[in-house]
Each structure stands twice: as structure tokens, then as C-alpha cells.
Amino acid sequence: MTLYEKAITLSKPYLGPATESFIDRQCKTRLKIEPPQLMSSQLAELSKWVGIGGGLIMDQAKANELSAKLAALR
């Protein structure tokens, strides 16, 4: 399983059917990469933007929880 696939699987309970489009958008606009190219060195930045963007569409505590879990992915 790629890191991108792990990020999608981890995020699904938080973002539901919007998961792929949300993570893809963060990768493309914030990290300037195609989502499957996600590397562990980019997880901190992805985590930051998921916390910010996620806080706009869900409870901030849940967004922070997801952000922390993404940052810990390996």
C-alpha cells in the first residue's frame, strides 16, 4: 500500500466520500505534487493543510485529530 493509499484509508472515517477529492486537492494545491507521489517527507506539510482545510468542513477537534494521525503515518 502506498503512502497516499494509507492517507486515504486513514482519512475516510473523517471525510467520508469526499476523502479522495479533499486529499488530492491538498496534494495538488498545497504540496504541488500528484497525490500518488506523496512521500513521508511531505506528511508534515500535508498534515498542516488537512488541519486547516478540514477545520473548515468539520469540527476543529476532529480536524486536528486527523492531522495528527496523518503526521504519524509511515
MODELLER restraints for C-alpha pairs under 7 A, 6 or more apart:
rsr = mdl.restraints
at = mdl.atoms
rsr.add(forms.Gaussian(group=physical.xy_distance, feature=features.Distance(at['CA:3:A'], at['CA:38:A']), mean=6.44, stdev=0.5))
rsr.add(forms.Gaussian(group=physical.xy_distance, feature=features.Distance(at['CA:3:A'], at['CA:39:A']), mean=6.78, stdev=0.5))
rsr.add(forms.Gaussian(group=physical.xy_distance, feature=features.Distance(at['CA:4:A'], at['CA:35:A']), mean=6.42, stdev=0.5))
rsr.add(forms.Gaussian(group=physical.xy_distance, feature=features.Distance(at['CA:4:A'], at['CA:36:A']), mean=5.56, stdev=0.5))
rsr.add(forms.Gaussian(group=physical.xy_distance, feature=features.Distance(at['CA:4:A'], at['CA:38:A']), mean=5.81, stdev=0.5))
rsr.add(forms.Gaussian(group=physical.xy_distance, feature=features.Distance(at['CA:7:A'], at['CA:70:A']), mean=6.52, stdev=0.5))
rsr.add(forms.Gaussian(group=physical.xy_distance, feature=features.Distance(at['CA:8:A'], at['CA:19:A']), mean=6.46, stdev=0.5))
rsr.add(forms.Gaussian(group=physical.xy_distance, feature=features.Distance(at['CA:8:A'], at['CA:20:A']), mean=6.37, stdev=0.5))
rsr.add(forms.Gaussian(group=physical.xy_distance, feature=features.Distance(at['CA:11:A'], at['CA:19:A']), mean=6.34, stdev=0.5))
rsr.add(forms.Gaussian(group=physical.xy_distance, feature=features.Distance(at['CA:11:A'], at['CA:66:A']), mean=6.82, stdev=0.5))
rsr.add(forms.Gaussian(group=physical.xy_distance, feature=features.Distance(at['CA:12:A'], at['CA:19:A']), mean=5.59, stdev=0.5))
rsr.add(forms.Gaussian(group=physical.xy_distance, feature=features.Distance(at['CA:24:A'], at['CA:35:A']), mean=5.52, stdev=0.5))
rsr.add(forms.Gaussian(group=physical.xy_distance, feature=features.Distance(at['CA:26:A'], at['CA:46:A']), mean=6.82, stdev=0.5))
rsr.add(forms.Gaussian(group=physical.xy_distance, feature=features.Distance(at['CA:26:A'], at['CA:49:A']), mean=6.74, stdev=0.5))
rsr.add(forms.Gaussian(group=physical.xy_distance, feature=features.Distance(at['CA:27:A'], at['CA:33:A']), mean=5.63, stdev=0.5))
rsr.add(forms.Gaussian(group=physical.xy_distance, feature=features.Distance(at['CA:27:A'], at['CA:34:A']), mean=6.46, stdev=0.5))
rsr.add(forms.Gaussian(group=physical.xy_distance, feature=features.Distance(at['CA:27:A'], at['CA:35:A']), mean=5.48, stdev=0.5))
rsr.add(forms.Gaussian(group=physical.xy_distance, feature=features.Distance(at['CA:27:A'], at['CA:46:A']), mean=6.96, stdev=0.5))
rsr.add(forms.Gaussian(group=physical.xy_distance, feature=features.Distance(at['CA:28:A'], at['CA:34:A']), mean=5.82, stdev=0.5))
rsr.add(forms.Gaussian(group=physical.xy_distance, feature=features.Distance(at['CA:28:A'], at['CA:35:A']), mean=6.86, stdev=0.5))
rsr.add(forms.Gaussian(group=physical.xy_distance, feature=features.Distance(at['CA:40:A'], at['CA:74:A']), mean=6.69, stdev=0.5))
rsr.add(forms.Gaussian(group=physical.xy_distance, feature=features.Distance(at['CA:43:A'], at['CA:70:A']), mean=6.69, stdev=0.5))
rsr.add(forms.Gaussian(group=physical.xy_distance, feature=features.Distance(at['CA:43:A'], at['CA:71:A']), mean=5.41, stdev=0.5))
rsr.add(forms.Gaussian(group=physical.xy_distance, feature=features.Distance(at['CA:44:A'], at['CA:71:A']), mean=5.30, stdev=0.5))
rsr.add(forms.Gaussian(group=physical.xy_distance, feature=features.Distance(at['CA:47:A'], at['CA:67:A']), mean=4.60, stdev=0.5))
rsr.add(forms.Gaussian(group=physical.xy_distance, feature=features.Distance(at['CA:47:A'], at['CA:68:A']), mean=6.83, stdev=0.5))
rsr.add(forms.Gaussian(group=physical.xy_distance, feature=features.Distance(at['CA:47:A'], at['CA:70:A']), mean=5.63, stdev=0.5))
rsr.add(forms.Gaussian(group=physical.xy_distance, feature=features.Distance(at['CA:47:A'], at['CA:71:A']), mean=5.44, stdev=0.5))
rsr.add(forms.Gaussian(group=physical.xy_distance, feature=features.Distance(at['CA:48:A'], at['CA:67:A']), mean=6.51, stdev=0.5))
rsr.add(forms.Gaussian(group=physical.xy_distance, feature=features.Distance(at['CA:50:A'], at['CA:67:A']), mean=5.86, stdev=0.5))
rsr.add(forms.Gaussian(group=physical.xy_distance, feature=features.Distance(at['CA:51:A'], at['CA:63:A']), mean=5.01, stdev=0.5))
rsr.add(forms.Gaussian(group=physical.xy_distance, feature=features.Distance(at['CA:51:A'], at['CA:64:A']), mean=5.26, stdev=0.5))
rsr.add(forms.Gaussian(group=physical.xy_distance, feature=features.Distance(at['CA:51:A'], at['CA:67:A']), mean=5.07, stdev=0.5))
rsr.add(forms.Gaussian(group=physical.xy_distance, feature=features.Distance(at['CA:54:A'], at['CA:63:A']), mean=5.06, stdev=0.5))
rsr.add(forms.Gaussian(group=physical.xy_distance, feature=features.Distance(at['CA:55:A'], at['CA:63:A']), mean=5.29, stdev=0.5))
